[in-house]
Amino acid sequence: MTKSGSDDADEPTVRMPSTPRGESADDAPDGEATLADSDRFKLGSELGRGGMAIVVNARDTRLDRAVAVKTMKRELCDDPTLRGRFLDEARIQAGLAHPGVVAVYDVGTLDPGQPFYAMEKVSGRTLRQLMNARSADEVRDRHDLLHFIDIFERVCQAVAYAHSRQTIHRDLKPGNVMVDEHGAVFVMDWGLAKRISTETAGTEEPRTQVGEVMGTPGFMSPEQTRSLADAGDCQTDVFALGVMLYGILTGNSPFKGDGARAVHKEVLYHQPDPPRSLNPRVSRDLSAICMRALEKDPRRRYADAGELAEDVRRFREFLPVSAIRPRLIDHAMSWMQRHRILAAAAGAVLVTLLVLSGVVGFREYEQRQLLDAAFEIVERSRDEVAELEAELVDVRERLRSAHDPLERERLELVYHDLGARLQVKHWEIRGVLTAIIGRTFFSPDPRALELVRRQTFELIDALLEDENYLTARAFVLSAIARAEADNVMRFSPEELRRLHDALLTAESGIREREESLR
């Protein structure tokens, strides 16, 4: 299971590494592992080694498939405690039948008496390598961020399965997560894993190298850092996942220092800044999820990785998350995100509610509060429109310079998706503004009228720029008809001229398209 290069120089594990994926051949010591074949596995080149074990390429002669074989170093095989821990590691990993955990195929002993276990071989890159390859702009790119959140959610799901099996990992970090060439995500290196139901914190010893700290500085929870014998429970893994998420959201580690001691001190006493303060593209909900996972008091963290995975899922599906109490406007925005097509119709519902509220005699103060909330929704939606338009410009430029057919096809899908979302967002804004005008029908709110007129021209310009001439013409004709009837929107003579000019542009585009089809 190959990695492309060494990737954990900045996060050394304070004990010997025992990753089933191994390192790449370029990072392994010179030469190949001098191990004897078993009766089933023909051993090949070395993939990597740690303080207690060696990982090599191998061929399963019975099933004719490539595997990876991990075996203890020969000089350690006479220690019954270490042999027991090595085999226990194999049993723990074999007992986690989950797509996000490397499958164990067999266990046995090589000719010199060396215990080994054979497992699935996977090629890919670690999450650390993928994160290190991002530029500062990519860290703040919405699509890039969502891609890494998808990877992170699958990591949480794999760890959640382990927690449901009463097993904790205790060394979660980006270097122990691999993404293969098909996009599958694996949690690796279960060398420090512990069964909660069968091992007590007060008597546990390190799994891989006696006398050393278990874990990776910067990813160890405060309780891990304080007491080397008490490795905590599921919330220890939750803290490490929080550190991983912080790096995904900001490109930085929440805990830094020169040496393990300084990093441990940061973990114990330093409160990192919320990710949203470092990366404005991070949502309020996602920032709160990360900070709850990083709570120093384990009682305030998520109980296990399953709860964390559930909050990440709810974030992706625009549902309220448990990490933060949603505001009224958050409920409204989440609903609009989940129901993009229906959101435009929400304006009519809001109009009805506002009219009914007038019938029952809302006081002026309450009316103003409602209008202010509606305007806040509009302003937030307009910010999202600006972001979508910026992304459209970026994708359009990349599309123009792309030559690879697959890349062009991918970019075209992204471009059309952004365009559709932008158009829906315009309709959402218009629905809310229409509701405001309906509420203030006899004395229309001037802010709403101005925003409706501005949003009308923004939508027309966007349709024309996207060469969606039929929709643009229909929209312009509707605006002109309203303006010539009662002009409720109070279009100025100059704005009316702009509408007629836009109509000419749309009709000209339609004619050119019809002529090209003849």
N, C-alpha and C positions, 0 to 999 in steps of 0.2 A: 504494500500500500504506500504509494509514493507520495512524497511532498516535494514541491518544487522549491528547494532551498530551505535554509534555516530561517525560522520566523519568530522565535521566542527569545531573542537576545535581550529584550527589554522586560521580560517577565519570567525569570528563571524559577523553576520549581525547586523548592528547598527540600529535596530528596531525590533519589535517582528516578529518571523518567522511565516509564514502562508502557509507552504508547503502543498499542497493537498496530498502528499504522506505520510506525518507524519513521526514520528520516530518509532522505533521498540517498542514492548511492554516492552522490557527490559529497554528502556531509558525513558519510560513514568513515571509519578508519580505513587506511590503505589495506587492500587485500580482501579476500572473502572469508566468511566464517568457516572455520575448520570444524565442521560438525558431521557426524556420521548420519547416513540416511536411515530412516526407519523402514519397516517392511511395507509401508504404504506411501510415504512421502519422500520424494527425491529432492534434496535440498540444493539451493542455488546460491546466488549472490546475497551478500548481507545488505539489509535495508537500514539497519540502525542498531544501536546498543545503548544500554543504560548501566547503572551501577550494579544491577543484578541479573539482567536478561539481555538476550540477543534476538533480533527479529531478522528473518531471512526470507527471500523468495523461495517458493517450493512448488512442486508439481504433485498433485494427488493422482497417483498412478491407477487407482481403482476407478475413479470417476473422470479422469483425464481433464483436470481443470487446474488453473493457477490458484494458489492459496498463499497465505503468509503463515510462517511457523515461528512461534515465540518459545524460546527455551532458556532455562537458567544457565548462567555461566558455570562452567565445570568446577571451578574452585569453590563454589558455594553450595554444591549439591549435597555435601555431607551434613549440612546444618538442617536438622529435621524441622525446626521452626520456620526457616525460610522456605523450605520445600512445601510445608503446609500452607503458607501464605500465598505462594505462587499458584498452587493448585486451587486454593480458595478463590483467588482472583479469576481463574478460568471458570470456576463454577458460577460465580456471581455474574460474569458477563454472559455465560451460556444460558443463565436463567432469565435474562432480559430479552424476551422474544418480541422485539420492537423494530420497525423499519429504521429507526434512528440509532440503533446499536449494532455494532459489527457482530455477525453471526459466528459462533464457535462451532467447528465441525467435529473435532476429535481431540482427545487428550491421551497422552501416553508417555513412554520413555524411550529416548534414543539409546543407541548401543552402549555408550559409556555410562549409562545410568542417569542421563540428564532428563528431567521431566520437561515436557513440552505440551503446547496445545496449538492446533491449527485453526485458522479462521479465514473468513472472507477477505479477499484482497481487493482493495479499492484504490483507484488513482484519482487524484484531484488536488485541490489547494485548500489550505486551512483558512478559517475565518480571519485569523491574524494577517495572513498574506493578502486576502481580499481587502481588508480594512486599510492596511498599509499602502495599498495601490491607489487609494482614493486621493484626489486632490482636495484642496479646501473648498472649491466650488462644488465638487461632487458630494461632499459631506452635507452641503446645504441644498442639494438638488432633491426635489420632492420625490421623483421617481426612484432615484438611487436610494433614498432613505426608506421608501416603502419596500424595496427589494431586500434590504438588510433586515427590516422588521419581519419580513416573511421568513427569512433564515432563522432569526432569533426565536420566532414563535415555534418553529419546528424543533429547535433545541429545547425549548421549554417543555414541549410535548414529550420528547424522549425522556427528559429528566423527570417529568411528572409521572411517566409510566414506572420509572425506577422507584420513585417515592411510593407509588401505590403498591410496589412489591417490597416495601420496607427496606429499600436500599438507597443510600446517599453516595454521591460521587466524591465530593470533598476536594476536587482539583479542577473545577470548571474554569475555563479561560478560552479565549479565541484560538490559541494554539492547539487546543484539544477538541476543536470542532473542525470537521472536514466537509467540504462541498465537492462532490465528484463531478465528472464531466457531464453528467445528465441532470445535475441540479439537486441530487439527493443529498440530504444533510445527515451527518453522523456525529454522535458524541463519542469521543475516543478516550483511551487511557483510564481504565477502571482499576488501576493499580492501588489506589488509595480508598477504593469503595468500601463501604461498611454496611453490614446488615443491622439495622436498628434493633430488630427483634431478638437477635442472638448475641450481640456484643454490647457490653456496657462501657460507658465512657470512662469510668474510673479504672478499668483494667486493661484498656486497649493499648497495643503497641503498634509502631509504624509497620505498614505492610511490606515495604520494599527495602528499606535500609535502616537498620537499627541505629538509634541515637540521633536522628536528624528530624528537623521540623517537617511536619506534613502539610503540604500546600504550597501555593505560590504567593509571595509577597504582593500585596495590592489586590489580590482576589480572595484572601483569607478573611473570614468574618471576624469581628471583634472578639467573639467568644473563642474562635480558633486561635487567635493571636494571643489571648491571655493565658490559655491553658492548653499545653500541647497534648495532654492526656485526654481532655474532654473535647472531642471534635464536634460537639453539637449534634444537631439533627437536620431535618429537611431545610430549616431556615438558614443553615450554613450555606447550602447550595443556592438558596434564593438570593443571598447577599452577593455571591459570586456572579450570578446571572445579572444582578443589578449593575455590578461593575462592568460587565460585558455590554449591557444595554447603554450605559453611559458613554462608553467608547464609540458605539455605533452612532449615537445621536450627536456627539460633539467632536469626535476625532481625537479626544484626549482621555487620559486616565484621571479618575477622580482623586487618586491617591498617588503622590509622587515623592521621591526622596532619594538621596544618595545612600544606597545600601539598604539591606533588609530591615535593619533596626529603625531607620528613619521612615521607611514605608509603613512599618507596623505602627509607629507613633501616629502617622497620618490617619491610618484606619481607626485607631482608638479615639483620637481627639479632634480630627479635622472634619468639619461639615462642608462638603463640596457645594459649589454653586449649582442651582438647578440647571439642567441641560438647556432649558428654554432661554436662560439668560446668556448662554454662550452661542446658541444657534436659534435665531428667531423663527426658523422654519419648523422647529419642533413644537407640536401642539401642546396646549395646556394639560390635556389628559395624559399624553405620553410622558411628559416631564414628571407629572405626579406619580405615574406608575413606576418610573425609574427611582424616584426619591423614596417611595415607600419600600421598594426592594432593598434600598441602601440604609434603612433605619438601623441605627446602632443597637437599639433595644430589639431583640428578636421577637418580642411579643407584639411589636408594632409593624413587623414585616408581614408579608404574605405567609400563610401557614405552611405552604409547600409550593412546588413549581406548578402544580395544577391550578391553583388560584391565580398565579401570575400569568400563566398561559391563557386563562379565561379572560382576564382583564385586557390582554393584548388582542384577543379575538374580538372583544366588545369594542375596543378602539377601532379596529379595522372595519367593523360593521356599523360604525357611527352610533353606537349605543353608549349609555352612561357607564362609566367605569367605577369600581368600588374605591379607587385610590383617592378620589376627590369628589366632593359634593357638587353635583352639577347645578349651574345657575339656570334661571328660566330661559335665558337666551341660548345657553348650551343645548337645552332640550329642543328648542326651536330649530337651531342650526343642524343638530343631529337628525331631526326628522326630515328636514329638507334634503340632507345628504342621502338618507336612506330611500327617499321617495322623490327622486329627481323629476320624474314626469308629472307626478301628482302635485308637486310643490307649486306649480303655476296656478293650479286650481285652488290652492289654499287661500289665495287672495280673496276669492269669492266667499269662502267660508268665513274669513276674517271680517269681510264687509258685513255679512249677516250678523255676526256676533256683535260688531260695533253698533249696528243699527238697533239691535235688540237692547244693547246696553243703554242706548240713548232713550229708548222707550221707557225703560225702568228708571231713568233719571240718574245717570252717573253724575257725580259732582265734577266740577271743572278740574280739580287737582287730579282726580283719578283718570280723567280723560287725557290729560297732559302726560301722565305717567305711561299710559298705554301707547300714546303716539311716540313718546321718546323711545320706548322699547322697540317699536316698529322701525324707527329711524336707525336704531343701533343695529338691527338686523340688516337693514339696507346697506349701512356703511361697511359692515363686515363682509357682506356679499360682494360689494364693489371692490374691496381689497382682494377677495378671491378672484374676481374677474381680472384685475390687474396682474395677478400672479399667473393666471391661465394664459393671458395674452403674451406675457413675457416668455412663458414656456413655448407657446406656439411659434413665436419669432425664432427662438433658439432651435426648435425642431425643424422649422422650415429651412434655416440656414444649413443645418446638418444634412438635411435631405438633398439640398442642392449640390453638396460636395460629396455625397455618398456614391460610390461606384459598385460596391458589392450588391448583387441582387437581393440576397437575404437581408442585408442591412437596410436596403431601401424599403423592402417590404415591411420590416419591423417598424421603421420610422414612419411609414405611411399609416400604419395602424395606430401608432401613437398620435400622429397628427390629426387623424379623423376623430379619434377618441377625445382629444383635447378640444377640437372644434365643436363636437356635440355637447360636451360638458359646458363649454363657454356659452353656447346658445341657450341651453337649459337654464344656466345661471342668470342670463339676461331676462328670461321669462320669469324666473323666481323673483327677481328684483321688481319687475314690472307688476307682478301680482300683489306684492306687499304695498307698493306705491299706489296701485289702484284702490286697494283697501283703505289706505289713508285718505285718499281723495273722496272715496265714498263716505267715510266717516265725517268728513268736513265738507260735505257736498254743498251746503248753502253758503259756506264761506271757505272755499278750498285753501288748504294749507299751502302757502307760497313755496316752502321748501320742497314739498312733494311735487308741486307742478314743475319746478325747475329741474328736479331730479328726473322726472318722467321725460321731459323734453330732452335732457342731456342723454338719458339712457336710450331714448328712441334713436337719436342720431348715432350713438355708439354702436347699437345693434345693426342699423342700416349699413354703416361703414364696414363693420365686420363681415356682413353678408356679401357686400360688394367685393371686398378684398379677397374673400374666399371663393369668388366667382359663383356664388349661389344666387344667380340673378332672378330666378322665378320666385323664390321666397322673399328676396329683397323687394321685388316689384309689388308683390301682394301686401307686404308690410307698409310700403310707401303709400300705396293707393288707399289703404285703410286710414293712415295718418292724415292724408290729404282730405279724405271724406269727412273725418271728424272735425278737422280744422275749418272746412267750408260750411259745415252744418252749424254747430253751436260754439266751436272753438273753446271747449271746456279747458283744454290744456294751455290756452292762451299763447299759441304760436305767434311770434312776431312776423312782420312782413319779410324780414331777412330769412327767418327760419322757414317760412313757406317757400321762398325761392330755393333754399337748399333742398327741400323735399322734392320740388319739381326737377331740379338738376339731378338728383339721385334717381328719379323716375326715368329720365332720359338715359342715364348711364345703364340702368338695369335693362331697359328695352333694347338698347344698342347691343348689350352683351347677349341677350336672347337671340336677336337677329343674326349676329355673327355665328352663334352656335348652330342655329338652324341652317344657315348657308353651308357650314362646314360638313353637315350631315347629308347634304344633297349630292 
